[in-house]
Amino acid sequence: MVRRIVRTILKSTYWRDGQIRTILLGPSAGQVYRIFPEYGLAPTFGRWEPELQKLMVKVISPGDVVYDAGANYGIHSLLMSRLVGATGIVCAFEPHPRIHASCAENVALNSLNNVRLFNAALGALDGEVDYVEGHNEATGHVATSARIGSEIAVRCATIDSLVAEQTVPPPDFIKIDVEGFEGNVLTGAALTVHRYFPTLAIDLHTPEQDVLVGTFLLEANYEVYRQKGLQRITRLHKGWPDPEGIQDCIIAIHPSRKGIRARLLT
C-alpha cells in the first residue's frame, strides 16, 4: 500500500509524463529518455521488454549494423547505439511522423551519432501504405484487413531495396516489432536474409503471422528460440495456440552464425 502511494506521488511529480529522466537500471542505465504515458516508468527502471534487452546485449557486438523496425520512441535504439559503439550503425524505422519526431528527440538528447532515423515503415513493397493509429501510440500499425482507428498515409520500403540501393548497409541484427506486419517485413527482406543471415528478434502478434514467419524461418534454415527461457522451437509450421509452435517473442539465428549462437546460449 505504501509502495503504491509513493509510486503515485512520484508519477505525478518527478516522473511525470513528458519529463526527461535518466534511465536508472538495466543495460541502458545512464542514457536519458522522455517518459511517455504508453510505457510509464518501465523504461526508466529497465523493465521495458527486459528479455529482449538482455538478448541484445549478448548478440550485438561493436561494429555491427542493426535495424530497429518499429522503433517507436526509440528505447531499444538507444541500447542498440550503445552496443554497436562508434564503429557500428543503427538504422531505426518509425513510420508515424509524430512518433518519429519523438524518437529523433531521444536520439538527440543522448547525442547519438551512430543512429540513422527513417520516417518509414518496412514491408513487402516500396510505396505508400495506410497506417492505422491505434488506441494509443504504442499500438499503431500498417493497415491490414482488420482496421480499427483513424488512418494516415506513410512511406513504406523493403529492406531488400534499401540494401540494394546502398541506402543502408547489410544488417547483422534486425529487431521487428510492427504490430502484425512482421511477415511483410520478412518478405521484403528475403534476399537480404538469405545472403547475410542476420540474427532476427521478432515480436509476433497474430496466429496468421506466427505461421507466415515460422514458414519463412524454416525455409531459410534458421534456428528459432523463445526470447524468454531460450527454449528451442521446432514446430515452426504451427503457431498459437499450439504450445510447441512459434508465437510471442522469438529470436532466430542462422547456423552459420556459430559465435552468436554460443553467446546467446551461455
Backbone hydrogen bonds, N-H to C=O, Kabsch-Sander energy under -0.5 kcal/mol:
donor,donor_aa,acceptor,acceptor_aa,energy
5,I,1,M,-2.1
6,V,2,V,-2.7
7,R,3,R,-2.4
8,T,4,R,-2.3
9,I,5,I,-2.3
10,L,6,V,-2.6
11,K,7,R,-2.4
12,S,8,T,-1.2
13,T,10,L,-1.0
15,W,10,L,-3.0
16,R,13,T,-1.1
18,G,35,I,-3.1
19,Q,16,R,-2.2
21,R,19,Q,-0.6
21,R,33,Y,-2.2
23,I,31,Q,-3.5
24,L,44,T,-2.8
25,L,44,T,-1.1
29,A,26,G,-1.8
30,G,23,I,-2.9
31,Q,28,S,-2.2
33,Y,21,R,-2.5
35,I,19,Q,-2.9
36,F,34,R,-0.5
39,Y,36,F,-1.5
40,G,36,F,-1.8
42,A,39,Y,-1.4
45,F,41,L,-1.4
45,F,42,A,-0.6
46,G,43,P,-1.4
47,R,42,A,-3.0
48,W,42,A,-0.5
49,E,47,R,-0.9
53,Q,49,E,-2.0
54,K,50,P,-2.4
55,L,51,E,-2.1
56,M,52,L,-2.5
57,V,53,Q,-1.8
58,K,54,K,-1.2
59,V,55,L,-2.2
60,I,56,M,-2.3
63,G,84,V,-3.1
64,D,61,S,-2.0
66,V,64,D,-0.5
66,V,89,I,-2.7
67,Y,173,F,-2.4
68,D,91,C,-2.8
69,A,67,Y,-0.6
69,A,175,K,-2.9
70,G,68,D,-0.8
70,G,93,F,-2.0
71,A,68,D,-0.5
71,A,93,F,-2.4
74,G,71,A,-2.4
78,L,74,G,-2.2
79,L,75,I,-1.1
80,M,76,H,-2.8
81,S,77,S,-2.4
82,R,78,L,-1.7
83,L,79,L,-2.3
84,V,80,M,-2.6
85,G,81,S,-1.3
88,G,85,G,-1.2
89,I,64,D,-2.1
90,V,114,N,-2.8
91,C,66,V,-2.9
91,C,89,I,-0.5
92,A,90,V,-0.7
92,A,116,R,-2.9
93,F,68,D,-2.9
94,E,92,A,-0.5
94,E,118,F,-2.4
100,H,96,H,-3.0
101,A,97,P,-1.9
102,S,98,R,-1.7
103,C,99,I,-2.5
104,A,100,H,-2.6
105,E,101,A,-1.8
106,N,102,S,-2.1
107,V,103,C,-2.2
108,A,104,A,-2.4
109,L,105,E,-2.8
110,N,106,N,-1.1
111,S,108,A,-1.4
112,L,107,V,-1.9
113,N,111,S,-0.8
115,V,112,L,-0.6
116,R,90,V,-3.6
116,R,114,N,-0.5
117,L,115,V,-0.5
118,F,92,A,-2.8
120,A,118,F,-1.9
121,A,155,R,-3.0
123,G,157,A,-2.1
127,G,156,C,-2.6
129,V,154,V,-2.7
131,Y,152,I,-3.3
132,V,141,H,-3.4
133,E,131,Y,-0.6
133,E,150,S,-3.2
134,G,132,V,-0.8
139,T,136,N,-1.7
141,H,132,V,-2.3
143,A,130,D,-3.3
147,R,145,S,-0.8
148,I,146,A,-0.6
152,I,131,Y,-2.2
154,V,129,V,-2.9
156,C,127,G,-3.3
157,A,121,A,-2.2
160,D,188,G,-2.8
162,L,158,T,-2.1
163,V,159,I,-2.6
164,A,160,D,-2.5
165,E,161,S,-2.4
166,Q,163,V,-1.2
167,T,162,L,-2.3
168,V,162,L,-1.3
172,D,65,V,-3.6
173,F,65,V,-1.4
174,I,199,T,-2.6
175,K,67,Y,-2.6
176,I,174,I,-0.5
176,I,201,A,-3.1
177,D,69,A,-2.5
177,D,175,K,-0.5
185,V,181,F,-1.6
186,L,182,E,-2.0
187,T,183,G,-2.2
188,G,184,N,-2.1
189,A,186,L,-1.3
190,A,187,T,-1.0
193,V,189,A,-3.0
194,H,190,A,-2.3
195,R,191,L,-1.1
196,Y,192,T,-2.9
197,F,193,V,-1.9
199,T,172,D,-2.5
200,L,252,A,-2.5
201,A,174,I,-2.7
202,I,200,L,-0.6
202,I,250,I,-2.2
203,D,176,I,-2.6
204,L,202,I,-0.7
204,L,248,D,-3.0
210,D,206,T,-2.4
211,V,207,P,-1.9
212,L,208,E,-2.2
213,V,209,Q,-2.9
214,G,210,D,-2.7
215,T,211,V,-2.7
216,F,212,L,-2.0
217,L,213,V,-2.6
218,L,214,G,-2.3
219,E,215,T,-2.4
220,A,216,F,-1.6
221,N,218,L,-1.1
222,Y,217,L,-2.6
223,E,253,I,-3.0
224,V,233,I,-0.5
225,Y,251,I,-2.7
226,R,231,Q,-2.1
227,Q,249,C,-2.5
229,G,227,Q,-0.8
230,L,226,R,-1.2
233,I,224,V,-3.2
234,T,232,R,-0.6
235,R,244,E,-1.0
236,L,234,T,-1.4
238,K,235,R,-1.5
242,D,239,G,-2.0
245,G,242,D,-1.8
246,I,235,R,-0.8
246,I,238,K,-2.7
250,I,202,I,-2.7
250,I,248,D,-0.5
251,I,225,Y,-2.7
252,A,200,L,-3.2
253,I,223,E,-2.7
257,R,254,H,-2.4
258,K,256,S,-1.2
261,R,257,R,-2.3
262,A,258,K,-2.3
263,R,259,G,-2.1
264,L,260,I,-2.5
265,L,261,R,-2.0
266,T,263,R,-0.7
